Every structure is written in C-alpha cells, then in structure tokens.
C-alpha cells in the first residue's frame, strides 16, 4: 500500500496537504528567477 493510502482505499488529507504546498512554493520561487533573467539590470 502506497504511503498515505487509506485502508478503505481512499487518501488521507495529510498527504494531500503535503502535496499541495510544494507546487505553490515552486510557483512562487520560479517567477523570481525569471524576473531577474528578464531584467538583469
């Protein structure tokens, strides 16, 4: 059984919450480098 899998066959809210924050942080961190690359000055 995969980590975070619910015995009933569903998914627990913990893995879902742990999976959502990373993309949000990546989206916040990605635009910054792009802005610096677009506007080096």
N, C-alpha and C positions, 0 to 999 in steps of 0.2 A: 504493500500500500504506500503510495507516494506521501511525502511529508506534508502534513496539514490536511490530509484527506480525512473526511469524517467517516466513522464506522458505518453510518447509514448510507454512505455513497455520495454525500454532499461535500461541501467545502466549508471549513470553519472561517469565521470573519477575520481571525488573526492573520492567516496567510494573505487574504485579500488586502487587508490594510498594509501588510508588509510589502505587497507587490505594487500597490498604487503609489506610495510616496516616492520610490526611486525614479520613475519616469518623470514625475513633477520636478524633482531636483535636477534631473538631466536637462529638462526643457529650460529650466532657469539658468543652468550653467552653460548651456550651448550658445544661447544668443549673445552672451557677453564676449566670448572669443570672436564670434562673427563680427560684432560691432567693432572690436579692436582691429580685426583684419581689414574691415571695410574702411575704417577711419584710423589709420596708423598715426596720423598727426593729431 
